[in-house]
Amino acid sequence: MNSLKIANVRHAGNMCLHTNGLHHQSPLQWYTCDEKNILQSWFYDVKGIEYPEFPLRDGVKFQIKSKMDGNRALFWYEHIGSNQYRLRIRANDPDDENQWWTYDSRTHTIRAWNKRDYAIANQHGQGFNIGVAAVIRQYTGHNTERIRWMVDRHQFENNGKHCLDVAGGSNTHFSHVIFWTCHPYMNQKWIIDQEGAKYGHYPISDAKRFQIRTRLGGYRAIEHAEHIGSNQNILRIRKLQEWNPNQFWVFDSRTNSIRADSNRNYAISNQMGYDNRVNFYAVIRPW
């Protein structure tokens, strides 16, 4: 039997169910039957909303990355009240647990990996409105919390037929994320990634001392130099000095970090508080 059979709905007085308009919340009335009138045409649907199969099984940890240049990762950030945290994209940092997710097939929700009772949704009280900040919020079973992965479109779509969207197509660190009318542009395209960052095989074994030299003229070596506060020392290139302990380094394969040989608790990094942003000092700082 066809689950989408079109029909009139009649009562005993031979009047038909008739919608007084085509907009959201249009009222219904009984009216003279007219089989050709689309306002009186109905179908029954035994399927309800369909959810395509999610590509990962329940409980698998994954990241959601934008297909825009840089593949920035979706993560939850500041608290905005009512047990809700705003979603943003960030320069990829797989060590940040807030950018990892898991799927729950029973509820068709995407849950925060480290806050499993919180699901991606629109804000409390906003229904399926577009343009407001997308959030994670405590799961309540509300229809706005259910998300479909549209694999053919690489989009996350809620039950209001709106898609997870980087607001304004702003492909920058910390851009906020909304639900918006679905469209084919890249700020609504996403990748599901289980792997996080990939680290190539390091050419030197752990604890083997080495220098890092530039290929510019003179082959100067990286040295950790003056202190700039917060237990951080700026990196500079200096004239090669094989006797200088501040020019020697070791690799730590467990943490995929380069450590100062003279202070193994310090690793090469960006300045504290600037994550993966550009144009800030490279430093060594406590691991």
GUFI-506189 format. One record per residue: residue in one letter; y, z, x negated of N, C-alpha, C in turn; residue number from 1. Coordinates in pm, whole numbers. Layout:
<pts>
PT  type      nv      nw      nu     cav     caw     cau      cv      cw      cu  seq
PT     A       Y       Z       X       Y       Z       X       Y       Z       X  NUM
...
</pts>
This chain:
<pts>
PT  type      nv      nw      nu     cav     caw     cau      cv      cw      cu  seq
PT     M    -120       0     -84       0       0       0     125       0     -88    1
PT     N     221     -78     -52     347     -84    -125     424      46    -103    2
PT     S     462     116    -214     533     242    -201     681     221    -171    3
PT     L     729      98    -169     870      70    -143     885     -13     -15    4
PT     K     819      28      90     823     -47     215     955     -24     287    5
PT     I    1028    -133     322    1157    -124     390    1135    -114     540    6
PT     A    1210     -25     607    1190      -4     750    1314      60     811    7
PT     N    1322      51     945    1418     131    1020    1355     267    1050    8
PT     V    1442     364    1077    1397     494    1123    1454     512    1264    9
PT     R    1363     515    1366    1405     519    1507    1368     653    1570   10
PT     H    1448     697    1666    1406     811    1746    1362     763    1884   11
PT     A    1319     857    1969    1258     823    2099    1354     748    2192   12
PT     G    1485     764    2169    1584     694    2251    1612     555    2201   13
PT     N    1528     509    2103    1539     374    2048    1672     350    1974   14
PT     M    1724     457    1913    1841     445    1825    1794     460    1680   15
PT     C    1866     399    1589    1823     396    1448    1914     479    1359   16
PT     L    1851     537    1255    1926     614    1155    2013     518    1077   17
PT     H    2142     553    1067    2244     460    1019    2336     538     924   18
PT     T    2359     485     802    2451     554     712    2591     499     730   19
PT     N    2686     589     743    2824     550     769    2898     530     636   20
PT     G    2853     431     558    2915     403     429    2811     400     319   21
PT     L    2852     359     199    2760     346      86    2795     438     -30   22
PT     H    2892     526     -11    2932     612    -121    2852     743    -120   23
PT     H    2864     818    -229    2794     946    -243    2835    1040    -129   24
PT     Q    2737    1100     -63    2755    1195      47    2808    1129     176   25
PT     S    2786     998     190    2818     934     317    2738    1001     430   26
PT     P    2800    1027     548    2728    1092     657    2633     995     727   27
PT     L    2532    1049     792    2438     969     870    2466     988    1019   28
PT     Q    2433     885    1098    2447     893    1243    2338     809    1307   29
PT     W    2320     826    1439    2228     740    1514    2310     628    1575   30
PT     Y    2254     504    1567    2332     388    1609    2238     284    1668   31
PT     T    2294     189    1742    2214      80    1798    2137      10    1687   32
PT     C    2010     -11    1707    1926     -68    1601    1962    -214    1573   33
PT     D    1963    -246    1445    1987    -382    1399    1904    -401    1272   34
PT     E    1793    -472    1285    1700    -484    1173    1759    -556    1052   35
PT     K    1868    -629    1071    1930    -702     961    2041    -621     893   36
PT     N    2070    -505     942    2180    -424     890    2131    -338     774   37
PT     I    2185    -360     655    2141    -286     536    2169    -137     549   38
PT     L    2267    -101     632    2298      40     652    2189     113     729   39
PT     Q    2094      36     787    1982      95     860    1848      69     791   40
PT     S    1852      18     669    1728     -16     597    1692      96     501   41
PT     W    1570     143     511    1522     256     431    1386     221     370   42
PT     F    1348     290     264    1213     277     211    1162     415     172   43
PT     Y    1031     430     173     975     556     128     919     537     -13   44
PT     D     926     642     -89     890     637    -231     804     757    -264   45
PT     V     678     733    -293     586     844    -322     592     886    -469   46
PT     K     662     810    -550     663     837    -693     771     935    -735   47
PT     G     885     934    -668     998    1013    -715    1053     956    -844   48
PT     I    1124    1037    -919    1181     991   -1046    1069     976   -1148   49
PT     E    1066     864   -1216     965     839   -1317    1019     872   -1456   50
PT     Y     936     933   -1537     973     968   -1674     881     892   -1769   51
PT     P     936     800   -1848     852     731   -1947     788     832   -2041   52
PT     E     673     796   -2093     603     886   -2184     687     912   -2307   53
PT     F     702    1039   -2344     779    1074   -2463     693    1042   -2586   54
PT     P     755     988   -2693     674     943   -2807     611    1055   -2889   55
PT     L     656    1179   -2870     600    1292   -2945     542    1393   -2848   56
PT     R     433    1456   -2887     370    1555   -2801     454    1684   -2798   57
PT     D     425    1767   -2701     496    1894   -2687     485    1977   -2815   58
PT     G     593    2046   -2846     592    2139   -2958     614    2076   -3093   59
PT     V     628    1943   -3100     654    1877   -3228     804    1887   -3258   60
PT     K     836    1921   -3379     974    1938   -3423    1033    1803   -3464   61
PT     F    1150    1769   -3413    1211    1640   -3449    1363    1651   -3448   62
PT     Q    1426    1550   -3508    1570    1536   -3505    1608    1417   -3417   63
PT     I    1730    1419   -3366    1784    1307   -3288    1905    1256   -3366   64
PT     K    1894    1132   -3417    1998    1078   -3503    2064     956   -3439   65
PT     S    2195     947   -3455    2269     833   -3403    2231     707   -3480   66
PT     K    2225     593   -3409    2199     466   -3477    2327     405   -3535   67
PT     M    2440     471   -3516    2562     425   -3584    2547     448   -3733   68
PT     D    2631     383   -3813    2623     396   -3958    2621     543   -3999   69
PT     G    2532     576   -4093    2523     713   -4142    2416     795   -4075   70
PT     N    2366     749   -3958    2259     820   -3886    2286     970   -3874   71
PT     R    2407    1002   -3831    2441    1144   -3814    2351    1208   -3708   72
PT     A    2324    1337   -3726    2225    1407   -3643    2292    1487   -3532   73
PT     L    2227    1488   -3416    2272    1569   -3304    2240    1715   -3334   74
PT     F    2339    1804   -3311    2313    1947   -3329    2397    2026   -3231   75
PT     W    2356    2150   -3205    2433    2236   -3116    2519    2329   -3201   76
PT     Y    2638    2356   -3147    2736    2425   -3231    2802    2540   -3155   77
PT     E    2933    2530   -3127    3008    2648   -3083    2975    2688   -2939   78
PT     H    2979    2819   -2916    2956    2874   -2783    3081    2850   -2698   79
PT     I    3063    2799   -2576    3179    2769   -2490    3172    2849   -2359   80
PT     G    3096    2958   -2359    3087    3042   -2241    2967    3009   -2155   81
PT     S    2929    3105   -2068    2820    3086   -1972    2689    3047   -2040   82
PT     N    2664    3106   -2158    2540    3077   -2233    2522    2929   -2259   83
PT     Q    2630    2862   -2303    2628    2719   -2333    2683    2695   -2473   84
PT     Y    2623    2599   -2542    2668    2561   -2676    2692    2411   -2679   85
PT     R    2808    2371   -2728    2847    2231   -2731    2760    2150   -2826   86
PT     L    2731    2025   -2789    2659    1932   -2876    2758    1848   -2955   87
PT     R    2727    1826   -3081    2806    1739   -3169    2711    1659   -3257   88
PT     I    2766    1562   -3331    2689    1498   -3438    2745    1546   -3571   89
PT     R    2660    1548   -3672    2703    1596   -3803    2641    1511   -3913   90
PT     A    2703    1514   -4031    2638    1456   -4148    2502    1524   -4163   91
PT     N    2399    1446   -4181    2262    1497   -4175    2241    1614   -4271   92
PT     D    2193    1725   -4218    2159    1841   -4298    2031    1901   -4240   93
PT     P    1916    1853   -4285    1789    1898   -4225    1761    2046   -4245   94
PT     D    1837    2113   -4333    1820    2257   -4349    1887    2335   -4236   95
PT     D    1969    2268   -4156    2035    2332   -4043    1940    2331   -3924   96
PT     E    1886    2446   -3889    1789    2455   -3779    1848    2411   -3645   97
PT     N    1981    2411   -3635    2045    2372   -3508    2040    2222   -3481   98
PT     Q    1989    2144   -3575    1978    2000   -3550    1831    1958   -3530   99
PT     W    1746    2055   -3497    1606    2024   -3470    1574    2054   -3325  100
PT     W    1483    1973   -3265    1454    1976   -3123    1304    1968   -3098  101
PT     T    1264    1996   -2975    1126    1974   -2934    1127    1934   -2786  102
PT     Y    1018    1873   -2742    1011    1822   -2604     917    1909   -2522  103
PT     D     951    1928   -2393     867    2002   -2300     830    1907   -2186  104
PT     S     706    1860   -2184     666    1758   -2087     651    1815   -1945  105
PT     R     627    1944   -1934     612    2003   -1801     744    1997   -1724  106
PT     T     855    2019   -1796     987    2024   -1731    1070    1899   -1759  107
PT     H    1017    1807   -1844    1091    1687   -1886    1227    1725   -1945  108
PT     T    1225    1821   -2036    1348    1866   -2100    1334    1859   -2251  109
PT     I    1449    1846   -2318    1456    1853   -2463    1513    1990   -2497  110
PT     R    1435    2068   -2572    1471    2206   -2602    1520    2220   -2746  111
PT     A    1611    2314   -2767    1652    2349   -2903    1533    2413   -2975  112
PT     W    1504    2367   -3095    1386    2415   -3169    1391    2566   -3190  113
PT     N    1507    2618   -3226    1516    2760   -3258    1574    2843   -3143  114
PT     K    1579    2780   -3024    1627    2849   -2904    1553    2785   -2786  115
PT     R    1422    2809   -2778    1334    2729   -2693    1363    2741   -2544  116
PT     D    1432    2846   -2502    1462    2857   -2359    1594    2790   -2324  117
PT     Y    1649    2713   -2420    1772    2637   -2398    1742    2487   -2401  118
PT     A    1798    2414   -2304    1771    2271   -2289    1901    2191   -2290  119
PT     I    1893    2065   -2338    2008    1974   -2333    2040    1945   -2187  120
PT     A    2169    1951   -2153    2210    1930   -2014    2359    1902   -2010  121
PT     N    2408    1873   -1889    2551    1873   -1864    2594    2019   -1845  122
PT     Q    2724    2045   -1850    2773    2181   -1837    2746    2240   -1699  123
PT     H    2736    2373   -1694    2724    2444   -1567    2837    2401   -1474  124
PT     G    2802    2373   -1349    2902    2343   -1249    2955    2201   -1250  125
PT     Q    2912    2119   -1346    2962    1982   -1358    2868    1880   -1295  126
PT     G    2751    1924   -1248    2657    1829   -1190    2628    1716   -1288  127
PT     F    2640    1592   -1238    2620    1475   -1323    2753    1410   -1361  128
PT     N    2862    1487   -1359    2992    1431   -1398    2987    1378   -1540  129
PT     I    3063    1273   -1566    3069    1215   -1700    3196    1264   -1772  130
PT     G    3193    1252   -1905    3312    1279   -1984    3331    1423   -2025  131
PT     V    3247    1515   -1976    3257    1654   -2018    3155    1679   -2129  132
PT     A    3178    1781   -2210    3093    1806   -2326    2949    1830   -2284  133
PT     A    2855    1758   -2346    2713    1787   -2329    2680    1914   -2405  134
PT     V    2584    1989   -2355    2556    2122   -2410    2405    2146   -2417  135
PT     I    2368    2255   -2486    2242    2321   -2455    2278    2444   -2374  136
PT     R    2194    2475   -2276    2217    2592   -2193    2083    2648   -2151  137
PT     Q    2084    2772   -2108    1960    2838   -2071    1892    2761   -1957  138
PT     Y    1763    2732   -1976    1690    2650   -1879    1677    2724   -1746  139
PT     T    1712    2654   -1637    1703    2712   -1503    1619    2627   -1409  140
PT     G    1571    2511   -1454    1496    2422   -1367    1585    2328   -1287  141
PT     H    1714    2325   -1320    1806    2238   -1246    1782    2093   -1281  142
PT     N    1803    2005   -1185    1778    1862   -1204    1861    1802   -1317  143
PT     T    1979    1857   -1344    2065    1804   -1450    2009    1831   -1589  144
PT     E    1906    1914   -1600    1848    1947   -1731    1735    1852   -1770  145
PT     R    1694    1767   -1680    1581    1677   -1708    1632    1549   -1774  146
PT     I    1567    1510   -1882    1610    1397   -1965    1496    1299   -1981  147
PT     R    1527    1170   -1972    1428    1064   -1997    1462     994   -2129  148
PT     W    1359     968   -2210    1376     886   -2330    1343     743   -2292  149
PT     M    1447     657   -2291    1430     517   -2254    1401     439   -2382  150
PT     V    1274     430   -2416    1233     380   -2547    1280     238   -2572  151
PT     D    1283     154   -2469    1323      15   -2488    1473       4   -2518  152
PT     R    1551     104   -2475    1696     102   -2493    1743     197   -2602  153
PT     H    1653     283   -2653    1689     387   -2751    1799     478   -2696  154
PT     Q    1784     517   -2569    1883     601   -2505    1818     721   -2438  155
PT     F    1893     832   -2432    1854     950   -2357    1932     949   -2226  156
PT     E    1861     945   -2115    1925     931   -1983    1889    1051   -1896  157
PT     N    1991    1109   -1831    1962    1219   -1739    1930    1167   -1600  158
PT     N    1901    1256   -1508    1861    1213   -1374    1977    1161   -1291  159
PT     G    2098    1171   -1344    2214    1110   -1280    2239     969   -1330  160
PT     K    2144     915   -1410    2154     780   -1466    2272     768   -1563  161
PT     H    2303     879   -1632    2405     878   -1736    2340     905   -1871  162
PT     C    2398     849   -1977    2334     851   -2108    2410     940   -2207  163
PT     L    2332     999   -2299    2391    1079   -2406    2474     987   -2494  164
PT     D    2601    1027   -2519    2703     935   -2570    2789    1010   -2670  165
PT     V    2812     951   -2789    2910    1007   -2884    3048     969   -2832  166
PT     A    3127    1068   -2798    3252    1046   -2726    3343     949   -2800  167
PT     G    3386     844   -2728    3479     747   -2784    3424     664   -2897  168
PT     G    3292     673   -2922    3234     598   -3034    3283     648   -3169  169
PT     S    3326     775   -3175    3384     831   -3298    3273     868   -3396  170
PT     N    3247     781   -3491    3136     799   -3584    3180     882   -3704  171
PT     T    3215    1008   -3678    3261    1099   -3783    3188    1232   -3771  172
PT     H    3186    1306   -3882    3126    1438   -3887    3193    1528   -3783  173
PT     F    3113    1592   -3699    3157    1689   -3598    3211    1624   -3471  174
PT     S    3193    1495   -3451    3232    1433   -3323    3151    1496   -3210  175
PT     H    3215    1515   -3093    3141    1578   -2985    3071    1475   -2898  176
PT     V    2975    1523   -2822    2881    1440   -2748    2895    1471   -2599  177
PT     I    2888    1366   -2516    2904    1378   -2372    2792    1301   -2303  178
PT     F    2786    1309   -2172    2710    1213   -2092    2810    1113   -2034  179
PT     W    2772     983   -2037    2862     878   -1992    2780     769   -1923  180
PT     T    2848     684   -1847    2781     570   -1785    2704     492   -1892  181
PT     C    2578     461   -1866    2496     394   -1967    2549     254   -1996  182
PT     H    2552     220   -2124    2598      88   -2168    2521      51   -2296  183
PT     P    2532     -72   -2345    2448    -115   -2457    2509     -90   -2596  184
PT     Y    2618     -14   -2606    2685       1   -2735    2620     110   -2821  185
PT     M    2650     105   -2952    2576     185   -3048    2599     335   -3035  186
PT     N    2709     379   -2977    2732     523   -2967    2643     590   -2862  187
PT     Q    2557     510   -2793    2455     567   -2706    2314     542   -2758  188
PT     K    2303     487   -2877    2170     455   -2933    2127     567   -3029  189
PT     W    2000     608   -3017    1951     721   -3095    1815     690   -3156  190
PT     I    1782     766   -3260    1653     758   -3328    1588     895   -3319  191
PT     I    1458     900   -3294    1382    1024   -3302    1315    1028   -3439  192
PT     D    1346    1132   -3516    1304    1137   -3656    1239    1273   -3684  193
PT     Q    1112    1272   -3725    1041    1396   -3758    1057    1437   -3904  194
PT     E    1099    1346   -3988    1082    1367   -4131    1194    1444   -4198  195
PT     G    1314    1440   -4140    1425    1501   -4210    1462    1419   -4332  196
PT     A    1519    1480   -4432    1558    1408   -4553    1435    1377   -4638  197
PT     K    1436    1262   -4704    1328    1226   -4794    1375    1246   -4939  198
PT     Y    1289    1304   -5018    1323    1331   -5157    1227    1253   -5247  199
PT     G    1283    1166   -5330    1201    1092   -5423    1140    1182   -5529  200
PT     H    1040    1131   -5596     974    1208   -5702    1072    1231   -5817  201
PT     Y    1089    1357   -5857    1181    1386   -5966    1115    1351   -6099  202
PT     P    1190    1288   -6193    1126    1238   -6317    1095    1347   -6419  203
PT     I    1146    1467   -6399    1128    1576   -6496    1064    1693   -6425  204
PT     S     970    1758   -6488     900    1871   -6426     992    1992   -6414  205
PT     D     955    2083   -6325    1033    2205   -6304    1051    2280   -6436  206
PT     A    1170    2338   -6447    1206    2427   -6560    1225    2353   -6693  207
PT     K    1213    2220   -6693    1238    2142   -6815    1389    2121   -6828  208
PT     R    1451    2168   -6935    1595    2159   -6954    1638    2014   -6977  209
PT     F    1750    1975   -6916    1802    1839   -6937    1953    1840   -6919  210
PT     Q    2015    1734   -6968    2157    1708   -6942    2169    1591   -6844  211
PT     I    2283    1585   -6777    2313    1473   -6686    2436    1405   -6743  212
PT     R    2418    1281   -6792    2525    1211   -6861    2573    1090   -6780  213
PT     T    2703    1067   -6781    2758     949   -6715    2731     824   -6797  214
PT     R    2721     709   -6732    2705     581   -6800    2840     522   -6840  215
PT     L    2948     590   -6805    3079     546   -6851    3087     558   -7003  216
PT     G    3187     497   -7062    3202     502   -7207    3200     645   -7259  217
PT     G    3125     670   -7362    3117     802   -7422    3002     885   -7373  218
PT     Y    2939     845   -7260    2823     917   -7206    2847    1068   -7195  219
PT     R    2965    1103   -7145    2997    1246   -7129    2899    1313   -7034  220
PT     A    2885    1445   -7049    2784    1520   -6974    2850    1606   -6867  221
PT     I    2776    1626   -6754    2824    1718   -6651    2815    1861   -6701  222
PT     E    2924    1935   -6677    2931    2075   -6721    2990    2157   -6607  223
PT     H    2937    2277   -6584    3004    2366   -6488    3111    2443   -6563  224
PT     A    3232    2433   -6507    3350    2481   -6579    3414    2599   -6506  225
PT     E    3545    2587   -6474    3620    2705   -6429    3580    2753   -6290  226
PT     H    3594    2883   -6271    3563    2949   -6145    3677    2924   -6046  227
PT     I    3643    2891   -5919    3746    2864   -5819    3734    2959   -5699  228
PT     G    3666    3071   -5717    3651    3168   -5610    3520    3151   -5536  229
PT     S    3482    3257   -5462    3359    3257   -5380    3236    3223   -5462  230
PT     N    3233    3270   -5589    3117    3246   -5677    3087    3098   -5696  231
PT     Q    3193    3017   -5710    3178    2874   -5728    3247    2829   -5857  232
PT     N    3182    2739   -5931    3239    2680   -6051    3244    2528   -6034  233
PT     I    3360    2470   -6063    3377    2325   -6052    3289    2254   -6154  234
PT     L    3240    2135   -6117    3171    2047   -6211    3270    1948   -6270  235
PT     R    3261    1926   -6400    3344    1827   -6469    3256    1750   -6566  236
PT     I    3307    1635   -6614    3239    1572   -6727    3316    1609   -6853  237
PT     R    3243    1637   -6957    3302    1680   -7084    3234    1606   -7200  238
PT     K    3302    1608   -7312    3243    1554   -7435    3106    1618   -7457  239
PT     L    3011    1536   -7494    2873    1582   -7511    2866    1693   -7614  240
PT     Q    2809    1806   -7575    2795    1922   -7665    2655    1979   -7645  241
PT     E    2564    1945   -7730    2426    1986   -7712    2406    2136   -7732  242
PT     W    2507    2204   -7790    2497    2348   -7808    2552    2425   -7687  243
PT     N    2614    2353   -7590    2683    2417   -7479    2586    2443   -7364  244
PT     P    2553    2570   -7333    2455    2598   -7227    2502    2553   -7088  245
PT     N    2633    2537   -7069    2686    2497   -6938    2666    2348   -6908  246
PT     Q    2610    2274   -7005    2579    2133   -6984    2430    2110   -6959  247
PT     F    2354    2216   -6945    2209    2199   -6928    2164    2247   -6790  248
PT     W    2062    2176   -6738    2018    2193   -6600    1866    2197   -6593  249
PT     V    1814    2245   -6482    1670    2239   -6453    1654    2198   -6306  250
PT     F    1539    2140   -6276    1509    2100   -6138    1415    2202   -6075  251
PT     D    1436    2227   -5944    1348    2316   -5869    1287    2235   -5755  252
PT     S    1160    2199   -5768    1096    2109   -5670    1069    2179   -5537  253
PT     R    1058    2311   -5537    1033    2382   -5412    1152    2368   -5317  254
PT     T    1274    2372   -5373    1396    2366   -5291    1467    2233   -5303  255
PT     N    1415    2140   -5386    1480    2010   -5411    1625    2029   -5452  256
PT     S    1645    2119   -5547    1781    2148   -5594    1787    2140   -5746  257
PT     I    1907    2112   -5797    1932    2113   -5942    2004    2242   -5974  258
PT     R    1946    2322   -6063    1998    2454   -6096    2063    2454   -6235  259
PT     A    2163    2540   -6251    2221    2562   -6383    2119    2633   -6471  260
PT     D    2093    2577   -6589    1994    2640   -6677    2038    2780   -6719  261
PT     S    2168    2799   -6734    2218    2929   -6779    2227    3033   -6667  262
PT     N    2211    2986   -6542    2210    3079   -6428    2127    3013   -6318  263
PT     R    1997    3040   -6318    1904    2966   -6232    1923    2995   -6082  264
PT     N    2004    3094   -6050    2032    3123   -5909    2144    3035   -5854  265
PT     Y    2205    2952   -5939    2315    2866   -5897    2269    2721   -5892  266
PT     A    2307    2650   -5784    2265    2512   -5763    2385    2421   -5743  267
PT     I    2371    2293   -5783    2476    2193   -5758    2488    2170   -5607  268
PT     S    2613    2168   -5561    2636    2160   -5418    2778    2110   -5392  269
PT     N    2811    2092   -5264    2949    2075   -5223    3011    2214   -5213  270
PT     Q    3146    2221   -5202    3212    2348   -5186    3165    2421   -5062  271
PT     M    3160    2551   -5070    3120    2633   -4958    3210    2606   -4838  272
PT     G    3150    2584   -4721    3226    2562   -4599    3257    2418   -4570  273
PT     Y    3224    2326   -4663    3257    2185   -4643    3133    2098   -4623  274
PT     D    3016    2159   -4618    2892    2088   -4588    2883    1957   -4665  275
PT     N    2868    1843   -4591    2851    1714   -4657    2978    1629   -4654  276
PT     R    3093    1693   -4637    3217    1617   -4632    3253    1564   -4770  277
PT     V    3327    1452   -4772    3364    1388   -4898    3501    1436   -4943  278
PT     N    3531    1406   -5071    3663    1435   -5132    3689    1584   -5152  279
PT     F    3583    1663   -5165    3597    1802   -5204    3520    1822   -5335  280
PT     Y    3557    1928   -5409    3495    1950   -5539    3342    1963   -5527  281
PT     A    3273    1901   -5623    3134    1934   -5646    3133    2060   -5732  282
PT     V    3042    2152   -5701    3041    2283   -5768    2897    2326   -5793  283
PT     I    2883    2435   -5870    2761    2514   -5860    2798    2641   -5785  284
PT     R    2704    2688   -5703    2725    2811   -5628    2590    2876   -5600  285
PT     P    2591    3003   -5561    2462    3072   -5539    2376    2997   -5439  286
PT     W    2246    2981   -5473    2153    2913   -5384    2139    2993   -5255  287
</pts>
